[in-house]
Amino acid sequence: MYTLDFETYYDAKHSLTRMATYEYAASEKTEVIGVGFKNHTTGESRYIPTPTAEDLAFLAEETVIAHNAQFDGLILYKKFGITPKKWYCTRAMATALFPHESASLKSLAMNLWPENPEMRKGTELINSLGKHSHELDMPAMAKYCLQDVALTAAAFELMRDDFGFPQRELDIIDMTVRMYTDPVLEIDSELAQRIIDDDKKERQDHLAALGVTSTQLNSNQQFLALLGDEVEVPLKESPTTGKQIPSLGKNDPALKAWLPQQPERTRELFNARFSLKSNLLTTRCIKLLDIASSYGVLPVPLTYGGAKYTLRHSGFDKINLQNLPKGAIRNVLRAPKGHKLIIADSSQIECRVLAYLANNEKLLEVFRDGEDPYAHMASLVFKRPITKEENPVERNKGKALLLGAGYSMGAQRFSDFADIPLGEASMLIKDYRNANIETVKLWEACDTVLHKALAEQTRATSAFITTKPSQSRVDENHLHPLLPFSHEYGQGLNHKLTIEFPESTPLVYRDLREHFDPRTDSVQMDYHRDYKVRAKIHRGLFTENLVQKLARNIVMQQAVDLQKLGYKVALMVHDEIILSVPEGQAEQAFEDAIRVMSTAPSYIPDLPLGAEGGIHEFYTK
């Protein structure tokens, strides 16, 4: 096992702060100035200036650690054509263990060794701005690089051994890094260009039909003039000046309530403005074409722990494949020649996990029996049998309740979520809670846990979430098999609530506080989310975090299990796993994917899981 760190050319305009990682790694201007190693078996460290592929060939058979493994890995792949056997990333580990802190190597070193001034990141790199290898003080560069290597190696061993970073999470980090540094998804450039051209023509035709220009729609002043004096747009308070201004944003609550009541022409103009400002199809395709010109394949940019507390993936490199629009743009991503894509989706996993944690046996039986959970929910709230074929409208409302109301959603939010009148939303939320009392009891237990964490600082306690229907509150003497939690009382960040998860890192809320919010005329609770901001927390969000983290753990671990079976994980999108396999293995791979994703983990053997999917030549859903 080796720790590695590349040093590369950068200047004021050519750097990772100005460019996407894939752009920087592919650029001919990005000179590899040197690389540092540490052998974890022998303890030997060395620095190689301007290395060659021959110098680095041995890494193909090694496990490699880096602080930003997706950067170092893409340099190794693009510049030298080398892919190690396994990747670990200390930046990703730090994100999982210390979400409240910056994950930079500088901050991590200060966090892990606060009293040791020798364990600090060097400053020699400051003098290398805009300098190529022949212009640099190489001994100083070697010293700087090897100090980073030493910090990274020590941080890895400390987080793995002393902090108990789980092997399962290390495997997930490896899988995430390899999707970026060992890419296989091909990009259909012709289809991407066709989508751009079609989208442009559709927008032009729409503008012509309305008799307006893009400038009129984009400019606030010209748009208001286009509407005319007779249209009284609702107002909102400007966040910068505090003055009343027209509410023109697509998600402005006042506009959302006002617009459906307006004449057709007004609605068409607003919708055209929204469409013009949301240029997602074209911008995504342009980005994919840019990547294709440098790589031909797509280095899948997923950030491990992008959602810091649930550790769900997010995107980076200015492209988020987690919210890729449905439709033709997905078909741009294709299997390599002679391969197929196995696309398998975990069926309603959040609903299943929520039902399990709430001990909602009726809903769990629906999942176990393979019945329609949305029709089941609709039947409960409408108090009569509902089927997909005979009652599609009611079933869709049951689906909205099952997917949206489980996290203590209120009537107004559910009205927006389901696109139904507020009065009907209020009745459905009430009926949902009456029919799912187990879920309500879980919310109450979560509320109790949060408030226990706000108890007097001198009181120490530990307890476990209980989800027995007969115990709606927290029983301090009952050990739940999944989610033990503890409170630590102290000042500031030392005051924390910790929830343990099997085979994963804990969920930790630091510096929980209550305060009065004059905007809502209510008492709110928040916590220190990261080094930049505080975030609100309440029983619904707490429940959502528990469910989403556990659901994420299950799906990620299933993907790792499929990788261990020898299948290439090419992409992950939320609860969906996409494998790239040789055509001759496609049927077996699909069978294995469905089997693995329908099998509960050992720590929740009675959780009913299910999956569905297919075999395709391109990404689709």
C-alpha positions in Angstrom: 0.0 0.0 0.0 1.3 3.4 -1.0 0.4 7.0 -0.2 0.8 9.3 -3.3 0.8 13.0 -4.0 1.3 14.7 -7.4 2.7 18.2 -7.8 1.6 19.9 -11.0 1.9 23.2 -12.8 -0.6 25.9 -11.9 -1.0 29.6 -12.4 -3.6 32.3 -11.7 -5.9 31.1 -14.5 -4.8 27.5 -14.8 -5.7 25.7 -11.6 -8.4 23.6 -9.9 -10.0 26.7 -8.5 -10.7 27.9 -12.0 -11.1 24.7 -13.9 -13.0 21.4 -13.7 -10.7 18.5 -12.6 -11.2 16.7 -15.9 -10.2 19.9 -17.8 -7.1 20.5 -15.7 -6.0 16.8 -16.0 -6.5 16.7 -19.8 -4.7 20.0 -20.5 -1.3 19.8 -22.1 -0.4 22.9 -20.0 -0.7 20.7 -16.8 2.9 19.6 -16.4 3.5 16.9 -13.8 6.4 18.4 -11.8 6.9 15.6 -9.4 5.3 12.8 -7.3 5.9 11.7 -3.8 5.3 8.2 -2.3 5.3 6.5 1.0 5.4 2.7 1.2 3.2 1.7 4.2 5.0 -1.7 4.5 8.6 -0.5 4.7 8.0 3.1 5.8 10.2 4.4 2.9 9.4 7.7 1.3 10.7 9.1 -2.0 10.2 11.9 -4.5 10.5 11.5 -8.2 10.8 14.7 -10.3 9.0 14.7 -13.7 8.1 11.0 -13.5 7.5 8.7 -16.5 4.9 6.0 -16.9 7.7 3.5 -16.4 8.5 5.0 -13.0 4.8 4.6 -11.9 4.0 1.3 -13.6 4.2 -0.6 -10.3 1.2 1.2 -8.9 -1.1 -0.8 -11.2 -0.9 -3.7 -8.7 -1.1 -1.6 -5.5 -3.7 0.0 -3.2 -3.0 3.8 -3.4 -4.0 6.5 -0.9 -4.3 10.2 -1.7 -5.9 13.2 -0.1 -7.9 14.1 -3.2 -7.9 10.7 -4.9 -10.1 11.8 -7.8 -7.5 14.4 -8.8 -4.4 12.3 -8.3 -6.2 9.3 -9.8 -7.2 11.2 -13.0 -3.7 12.5 -13.4 -2.4 9.0 -13.1 -5.0 7.8 -15.6 -4.8 10.6 -18.1 -1.1 11.4 -18.1 0.3 7.9 -17.5 -2.4 5.4 -18.4 -2.3 3.7 -15.0 -5.1 2.6 -12.8 -4.2 1.1 -9.4 -5.9 -2.0 -7.9 -7.7 0.1 -5.3 -8.0 3.8 -4.2 -8.6 5.2 -0.7 -9.1 9.0 -0.1 -8.4 10.8 3.1 -10.4 13.8 2.1 -13.4 11.5 1.7 -12.7 9.9 5.1 -12.5 13.3 6.7 -15.8 14.4 5.2 -17.5 11.4 6.8 -15.8 11.7 10.2 -15.7 15.4 10.6 -18.5 17.0 8.4 -18.5 20.1 10.6 -14.9 20.9 9.6 -13.2 21.7 6.3 -11.8 18.5 4.7 -8.7 20.2 3.3 -5.4 18.6 4.3 -4.4 21.7 6.2 -7.6 21.7 8.3 -7.5 17.9 8.8 -3.9 18.0 10.1 -4.9 20.7 12.6 -7.9 18.7 13.6 -6.1 15.4 14.1 -2.9 16.9 15.7 -4.0 20.2 17.3 -1.0 20.3 19.7 1.7 19.1 17.3 3.2 21.9 15.2 5.3 19.4 13.2 2.2 17.9 11.7 1.3 20.9 9.5 1.0 21.4 5.8 4.0 23.2 4.3 4.0 26.6 2.5 6.6 26.0 -0.2 4.0 25.7 -2.9 3.2 29.4 -2.6 6.5 30.1 -4.5 5.6 27.8 -7.4 2.8 29.8 -8.9 3.3 30.0 -12.7 6.6 28.1 -12.6 7.5 25.0 -14.6 9.8 22.2 -13.3 13.0 23.8 -14.7 12.2 27.1 -12.9 11.5 25.5 -9.4 13.7 24.9 -6.4 13.3 21.1 -6.6 14.7 20.3 -3.1 12.1 22.6 -1.6 9.3 21.1 -3.8 10.4 17.6 -2.8 10.2 18.6 0.9 6.8 20.2 0.5 5.4 17.1 -1.4 6.8 14.6 1.0 5.4 16.5 4.0 1.9 16.2 2.3 2.6 12.5 1.8 3.6 12.0 5.4 0.5 13.9 6.6 -1.8 12.0 4.3 -0.4 8.6 5.3 -0.5 9.3 9.0 -4.1 10.7 8.7 -5.2 7.6 6.9 -3.8 5.2 9.5 -5.2 7.4 12.4 -8.7 7.6 10.9 -8.7 3.9 10.0 -7.3 2.5 13.2 -8.0 5.0 16.0 -11.3 6.4 14.7 -12.4 3.0 13.4 -13.3 4.1 9.9 -15.3 1.1 8.5 -13.9 -1.1 5.8 -17.3 -1.0 4.1 -17.0 2.8 3.7 -13.4 2.5 2.4 -14.8 0.1 -0.3 -17.5 2.7 -1.2 -14.8 5.4 -1.4 -12.8 3.1 -3.8 -15.8 2.5 -5.9 -16.6 6.2 -6.1 -13.1 7.2 -7.1 -12.8 4.4 -9.7 -16.0 5.6 -11.5 -14.0 8.8 -12.1 -10.4 7.5 -12.6 -11.3 4.3 -14.5 -14.2 5.5 -16.6 -16.0 3.3 -19.1 -19.3 5.1 -20.1 -19.0 6.4 -23.7 -20.5 9.7 -24.8 -22.6 9.8 -28.0 -21.4 13.1 -29.3 -23.8 13.1 -32.3 -26.9 12.6 -30.1 -25.7 15.3 -27.7 -25.3 17.8 -30.6 -28.7 16.9 -31.9 -30.3 17.5 -28.5 -28.6 20.9 -28.4 -29.9 21.8 -31.9 -33.4 20.6 -31.2 -33.6 22.4 -27.9 -32.5 25.7 -29.5 -35.0 25.3 -32.3 -37.8 24.5 -29.9 -37.0 27.6 -27.9 -36.9 29.8 -31.0 -40.2 28.4 -32.2 -41.8 29.0 -28.8 -40.6 32.7 -28.8 -41.9 33.2 -32.3 -45.3 31.7 -31.4 -45.5 34.1 -28.5 -44.2 37.1 -30.5 -41.5 38.0 -28.0 -37.7 38.0 -27.9 -35.4 36.4 -25.4 -34.2 39.8 -24.2 -37.8 40.7 -23.3 -38.1 37.6 -21.2 -34.7 37.7 -19.5 -34.8 41.4 -18.5 -36.9 42.0 -15.4 -37.8 45.5 -16.5 -38.7 44.5 -20.1 -40.6 41.5 -18.9 -42.8 43.6 -16.6 -43.4 46.0 -19.5 -44.4 43.0 -21.6 -46.9 41.9 -19.1 -48.6 45.4 -19.1 -49.8 47.7 -16.3 -53.0 45.7 -15.9 -51.1 42.7 -14.6 -50.3 43.2 -10.9 -47.5 40.9 -10.1 -47.2 40.0 -6.3 -44.4 41.6 -4.3 -41.7 40.1 -2.1 -39.1 41.6 0.2 -35.6 42.0 -1.4 -33.0 40.0 0.6 -30.4 42.7 -0.1 -32.3 46.0 0.2 -35.3 45.0 2.3 -37.6 46.8 -0.2 -40.6 45.4 -1.9 -39.9 44.1 -5.4 -41.8 42.1 -8.0 -41.9 38.4 -7.3 -40.6 36.9 -10.5 -38.7 33.8 -9.4 -40.1 30.4 -10.4 -40.0 29.1 -6.8 -41.3 32.3 -5.1 -44.2 31.2 -2.9 -46.3 34.3 -3.7 -45.9 33.8 -7.4 -46.6 30.1 -7.2 -49.9 30.9 -5.5 -50.8 33.8 -7.8 -49.9 32.5 -11.2 -52.4 29.6 -11.7 -55.2 32.2 -11.3 -54.0 34.4 -14.1 -55.1 34.6 -17.8 -53.5 32.1 -20.3 -51.3 34.7 -21.9 -49.8 35.7 -18.6 -49.1 32.1 -17.7 -47.5 31.4 -21.1 -45.2 34.4 -20.8 -44.0 33.3 -17.3 -43.6 29.7 -18.4 -41.5 30.9 -21.4 -39.4 33.0 -19.1 -38.8 30.0 -16.7 -37.9 27.8 -19.6 -35.5 30.3 -21.1 -33.7 30.7 -17.7 -33.5 26.9 -17.2 -31.2 25.8 -19.9 -30.3 22.5 -18.3 -30.5 20.3 -21.4 -28.2 22.4 -23.5 -25.7 23.2 -20.8 -25.4 19.5 -19.8 -24.9 18.4 -23.4 -22.3 21.1 -24.0 -20.4 19.9 -20.9 -20.6 16.2 -22.1 -19.3 17.2 -25.5 -16.4 19.0 -23.9 -15.5 15.9 -21.9 -15.9 13.7 -25.0 -13.4 15.8 -26.9 -10.7 15.1 -24.2 -11.6 11.6 -23.0 -14.1 9.9 -25.3 -15.5 8.4 -22.1 -17.1 10.0 -19.1 -15.1 10.3 -15.8 -18.1 10.1 -13.6 -17.9 13.0 -11.2 -19.5 11.9 -7.9 -18.5 13.3 -4.5 -18.4 10.8 -1.7 -20.4 12.3 1.2 -21.5 15.2 -0.9 -24.6 15.3 1.3 -22.4 15.4 4.4 -24.7 13.9 7.0 -26.3 11.1 5.0 -23.2 10.6 2.9 -25.2 10.4 -0.3 -23.3 11.3 -3.5 -23.4 14.7 -5.1 -21.8 16.0 -8.3 -18.8 18.0 -9.0 -16.9 19.3 -12.1 -19.9 21.5 -12.8 -22.0 18.6 -13.8 -24.4 16.7 -11.5 -25.4 13.4 -12.8 -27.7 12.9 -9.8 -30.3 15.3 -11.4 -29.8 14.5 -15.1 -33.2 15.2 -16.7 -35.2 12.2 -17.9 -35.4 11.7 -21.7 -32.9 11.6 -24.6 -30.0 13.3 -22.7 -29.6 10.1 -20.7 -29.2 8.1 -23.9 -26.0 10.1 -24.5 -24.3 7.9 -22.0 -23.7 4.5 -23.7 -22.1 1.2 -23.0 -18.6 0.6 -24.5 -18.5 -1.5 -27.7 -19.2 -5.2 -27.0 -20.8 -4.3 -23.6 -24.3 -3.8 -22.1 -25.5 -1.6 -19.3 -27.3 -3.3 -16.4 -29.6 -0.7 -14.9 -31.1 -1.8 -11.5 -33.1 0.4 -9.2 -33.9 -0.3 -5.6 -37.7 -0.2 -5.3 -39.1 2.4 -2.8 -36.1 1.8 -0.5 -36.7 4.9 1.6 -40.3 3.9 2.2 -39.3 0.4 3.2 -36.6 1.7 5.6 -39.0 4.2 7.1 -41.6 1.4 7.6 -39.0 -0.8 9.2 -37.7 1.9 11.7 -41.3 2.8 12.5 -42.3 -0.9 12.9 -45.2 -0.4 10.5 -46.0 -4.1 10.1 -49.0 -3.5 7.8 -46.9 -1.7 5.2 -44.0 -4.1 5.6 -46.3 -6.9 4.8 -47.4 -5.1 1.7 -43.8 -5.0 0.6 -43.1 -8.6 1.6 -46.2 -9.8 -0.4 -45.2 -7.8 -3.5 -48.4 -5.8 -3.4 -48.8 -2.2 -4.6 -47.7 0.1 -1.7 -49.2 3.2 -3.4 -52.6 1.6 -3.8 -52.3 0.4 -0.2 -51.6 3.9 1.1 -54.5 5.4 -1.0 -56.9 2.7 0.3 -56.0 3.7 3.9 -56.6 7.4 3.5 -59.7 7.1 1.2 -61.1 4.2 3.3 -62.0 2.1 0.3 -60.1 -0.3 -2.0 -58.0 1.5 -4.6 -56.3 -0.1 -7.6 -53.9 1.2 -10.2 -56.2 0.3 -13.0 -59.5 1.6 -11.7 -58.4 4.5 -9.5 -55.3 6.1 -11.0 -56.0 9.6 -9.6 -56.4 8.3 -6.0 -53.5 6.0 -6.3 -51.2 8.8 -7.4 -52.2 10.7 -4.3 -51.4 7.6 -2.3 -48.0 7.6 -4.0 -47.4 11.3 -3.2 -48.3 10.6 0.5 -46.0 7.5 0.7 -43.1 9.4 -0.9 -43.6 12.8 0.7 -45.5 12.7 4.0 -43.3 10.3 5.9 -41.0 13.0 7.2 -43.7 15.1 9.0 -44.5 17.2 5.9 -47.1 19.9 6.6 -50.2 20.6 4.5 -48.7 23.6 2.6 -45.6 21.7 1.5 -47.7 18.7 0.6 -50.0 20.9 -1.5 -46.9 22.1 -3.4 -45.4 18.6 -3.6 -48.5 16.9 -4.9 -49.9 20.0 -6.8 -53.3 19.8 -5.1 -55.4 22.5 -3.3 -54.4 23.3 0.2 -57.7 22.1 1.7 -57.4 18.7 0.1 -53.7 18.5 1.2 -54.7 19.3 4.8 -57.2 16.5 4.8 -54.9 13.9 3.2 -52.1 14.8 5.7 -54.4 14.3 8.6 -55.7 11.0 7.2 -52.1 9.8 6.5 -51.1 10.4 10.1 -54.2 8.7 11.5 -53.5 5.7 9.3 -49.8 5.6 10.0 -49.6 6.1 13.8 -46.4 4.1 13.9 -44.6 6.7 11.8 -46.0 9.5 13.9 -44.6 7.7 17.0 -41.2 7.5 15.3 -41.3 11.3 14.8 -42.1 11.7 18.5 -39.2 9.5 19.4 -36.9 11.6 17.2 -38.3 14.8 18.8 -37.5 13.4 22.3 -34.0 12.5 21.3 -33.3 16.0 20.0 -34.7 17.6 23.1 -32.7 15.3 25.4 -29.6 16.6 23.6 -30.7 20.1 24.8 -31.1 19.1 28.4 -29.0 20.6 31.1 -25.3 20.4 30.4 -24.5 18.7 33.6 -26.7 15.7 32.9 -25.2 12.8 31.0 -27.4 10.2 29.4 -27.4 7.5 26.8 -30.3 5.8 25.2 -31.5 4.1 22.0 -34.3 4.9 19.5 -37.1 2.5 20.1 -39.7 1.9 17.4 -42.0 -0.5 19.1 -45.6 0.6 18.5 -46.3 0.4 22.3 -43.4 2.7 23.1 -43.8 6.0 21.2 -41.2 7.7 23.3 -37.5 6.9 23.9 -36.9 4.0 26.4 -33.4 4.6 27.9 -33.2 1.0 28.9 -34.1 -0.5 25.6 -31.3 -1.4 23.2 -32.5 -1.0 19.6 -30.5 -3.3 17.3 -29.8 -0.6 14.7 -29.5 2.9 15.9 -27.9 3.4 19.4 -27.4 7.1 20.2 -25.6 9.0 22.9 -25.4 12.6 24.2 -22.2 14.3 25.1 -22.5 17.6 27.0 -20.0 20.3 26.7 -19.4 23.7 25.2 -19.9 24.5 21.6 -18.8 21.7 19.2 -18.2 19.4 22.2 -21.9 19.3 22.8 -23.1 16.6 20.5 -25.7 14.0 19.7 -24.3 10.8 18.1 -26.2 8.1 16.3 -24.3 5.0 15.4 -25.0 3.0 12.2 -23.9 -0.5 11.5 -20.9 -0.9 9.2 -20.8 2.9 8.6 -19.8 6.1 10.2 -22.0 7.8 12.8 -24.4 10.6 12.3 -23.3 13.5 14.6 -25.1 16.7 15.4 -22.9 19.3 17.1 -23.8 22.3 19.2 -27.6 21.8 19.1 -29.4 25.0 20.1 -32.9 26.4 20.3 -33.8 30.0 19.3 -36.9 32.0 18.6 -37.5 32.7 14.9 -39.5 35.9 14.5 -40.2 35.1 10.8 -42.2 32.0 11.8 -43.1 33.2 15.4 -41.9 29.9 16.7 -39.0 28.2 18.5 -36.6 26.6 16.1 -33.7 24.1 16.6 -30.5 24.2 14.7 -27.0 22.7 14.8 -23.4 23.4 13.5 -23.7 21.7 10.1 -20.2 22.5 8.8 -17.5 25.1 9.1 -19.6 27.6 7.1 -23.2 27.5 8.3 -25.7 26.3 10.9 -28.7 24.3 9.7 -32.2 23.8 11.1 -33.2 20.4 12.5 -36.6 19.1 13.7 -38.3 15.8 14.0 -39.1 15.4 10.4 -35.6 16.3 9.2 -34.1 14.1 11.8 -36.3 11.2 10.7 -35.4 11.9 7.0 -31.6 11.9 7.8 -31.9 8.6 9.6 -33.8 6.9 6.8 -31.8 8.4 4.0 -28.4 7.5 5.6 -29.5 3.9 6.3 -31.0 3.6 2.8 -27.8 5.0 1.3 -25.7 2.6 3.2 -27.7 -0.4 2.0 -27.6 0.6 -1.7 -23.9 1.6 -1.6 -23.0 -1.7 0.1 -25.0 -3.6 -2.5 -23.0 -1.8 -5.3 -19.7 -2.8 -3.5 -21.0 -6.4 -3.4 -21.6 -6.3 -7.1 -18.2 -4.9 -7.7 -16.7 -7.8 -5.6 -18.5 -10.2 -7.9 -16.3 -8.8 -10.7 -18.8 -6.3 -12.3 -17.8 -2.8 -13.2 -19.9 -0.2 -11.4 -20.1 2.5 -14.1 -22.5 5.0 -12.5 -24.7 5.4 -9.5 -27.8 7.7 -9.4 -29.5 7.9 -6.1 -30.9 4.4 -5.5 -29.9 3.2 -9.0 -26.8 1.1 -9.8 -25.5 1.0 -13.4 -23.1 -1.8 -14.4 -21.1 -2.1 -17.5 -20.6 -5.8 -18.5 -19.5 -7.8 -21.6 -22.5 -8.7 -23.7 -22.1 -12.4 -23.0 -22.4 -11.8 -19.2 -25.4 -9.4 -19.4 -28.1 -11.9 -18.5 -26.2 -13.3 -15.5 -25.2 -9.8 -14.4 -28.8 -8.6 -14.5 -29.8 -11.7 -12.5 -27.1 -11.0 -9.9 -27.9 -7.3 -9.7 -31.6 -8.0 -8.9 -30.7 -10.8 -6.4 -28.1 -8.7 -4.6 -30.4 -5.6 -4.4 -33.3 -7.7 -3.2 -31.3 -9.2 -0.3 -31.4 -7.4 3.0 -28.0 -6.8 4.8 -27.1 -9.1 7.6 -27.8 -6.4 10.2 -31.5 -6.1 9.0 -32.3 -9.6 7.8 -36.0 -9.1 7.9 -36.1 -5.9 5.9 -38.1 -6.6 2.7 -36.2 -5.2 -0.3 -36.9 -5.3 -4.0 -35.4 -4.1 -7.3 -36.2 -3.7 -10.9 -34.4 -2.8 -14.1 -33.2 -4.0 -17.4 -30.4 -4.6 -19.9 -29.6 -1.7 -22.2 -27.1 -0.3 -24.7 -27.4 3.2 -23.2 -28.5 4.9 -20.0 -32.2 5.2 -19.7 -35.1 5.3 -17.2 
